[in-house]
Amino acid sequence: MATLGARLTGLINTAKAQARPLFDEFMYYAKVELSPPTPADFKNFRKSAEQAAKAAKTAGKDFKSSGKRLGQVTVAEAWLNTLVTIEVITWFFVGEVIGRRHLVGYKV
């Protein structure tokens, strides 16, 4: 019984030693990412909101010229865009099936 206790203690100490670097890294990023915004961050938020508003105003003017760019798409880019669209639609339907918990229609 004493050897079992010694082995268990050694196993726990080994697990703690291996998990410590991962836990320290997790805590570092948790402190950085979960901290509340500072006053300087609010200035950056305001600047980015103003830039987004300017971009939205100029997007209407550039809408007519966007058709010219459509003719400049290569076949490889068009094929890649098609595959990405098919993938997004497929994952949408897979999510619907998972959400319904039934393959065909909703159970009534």
C-alpha positions in Angstrom: 0.0 0.0 0.0 2.9 2.3 0.7 4.3 1.8 -2.8 1.0 2.6 -4.3 0.9 5.9 -2.4 4.5 6.7 -3.4 3.7 5.9 -7.1 0.5 8.0 -7.0 2.4 10.9 -5.4 5.1 10.7 -8.1 2.5 10.5 -10.8 0.8 13.6 -9.5 4.0 15.5 -9.2 5.0 14.5 -12.8 1.6 15.7 -14.1 1.9 19.0 -12.3 5.4 19.5 -13.7 4.3 18.8 -17.2 1.1 20.9 -17.0 2.8 24.0 -15.4 4.2 25.6 -18.6 0.9 25.1 -20.4 -1.0 26.6 -17.5 1.4 29.6 -17.3 0.9 30.3 -21.0 -2.8 30.1 -20.6 -2.8 32.5 -17.7 -0.6 35.0 -19.7 -3.0 35.1 -22.6 -6.0 35.1 -20.3 -4.7 38.2 -18.5 -3.9 39.9 -21.8 -7.1 39.0 -23.7 -9.6 39.3 -20.8 -8.5 42.7 -19.5 -11.0 45.5 -19.7 -10.4 48.2 -22.4 -8.2 51.2 -21.4 -9.1 54.8 -22.3 -6.5 54.6 -25.1 -8.5 51.7 -26.6 -11.6 53.9 -26.8 -9.7 56.4 -28.9 -8.7 53.6 -31.3 -12.3 52.4 -31.4 -13.4 55.9 -32.4 -10.8 56.2 -35.1 -11.7 52.8 -36.6 -15.4 53.7 -36.5 -14.8 56.9 -38.3 -12.7 55.1 -41.0 -15.5 52.5 -41.4 -18.0 55.4 -41.9 -15.8 57.0 -44.5 -15.4 53.6 -46.3 -19.2 53.1 -46.2 -19.8 56.5 -47.8 -17.3 56.0 -50.6 -18.5 52.4 -51.2 -21.6 53.7 -52.9 -19.5 55.7 -55.4 -17.3 52.7 -56.2 -20.3 50.4 -56.7 -20.6 51.2 -60.4 -17.0 50.5 -61.1 -17.0 47.2 -59.3 -18.4 45.5 -62.4 -15.2 46.2 -64.1 -13.3 44.1 -61.6 -15.5 41.1 -62.2 -14.1 40.7 -65.7 -10.6 40.6 -64.2 -11.1 37.4 -62.1 -9.0 34.5 -63.2 -10.4 31.0 -63.7 -8.5 29.7 -60.7 -9.9 32.4 -58.5 -13.4 31.8 -59.7 -13.0 28.1 -59.1 -11.7 28.7 -55.6 -14.6 31.1 -54.8 -17.0 28.4 -56.1 -15.5 25.7 -53.9 -15.5 28.0 -50.8 -19.2 28.9 -51.5 -20.1 25.2 -51.8 -18.2 24.4 -48.5 -20.1 27.2 -46.6 -23.4 26.0 -47.9 -22.6 22.4 -47.0 -21.6 23.3 -43.5 -24.9 25.3 -43.2 -26.9 22.3 -44.1 -24.9 20.0 -41.8 -25.6 22.4 -39.0 -29.3 22.4 -39.8 -29.3 18.6 -39.6 -27.5 18.6 -36.3 -29.8 21.3 -34.9 -32.9 19.3 -36.0 -31.5 16.0 -34.7 -33.2 14.4 -37.6 -32.0 13.9 -41.2 -35.3 14.8 -43.0 -37.5 17.6 -41.8 -38.6 18.5 -38.3 -40.2 16.0 -36.0 -43.8 17.1 -35.4 
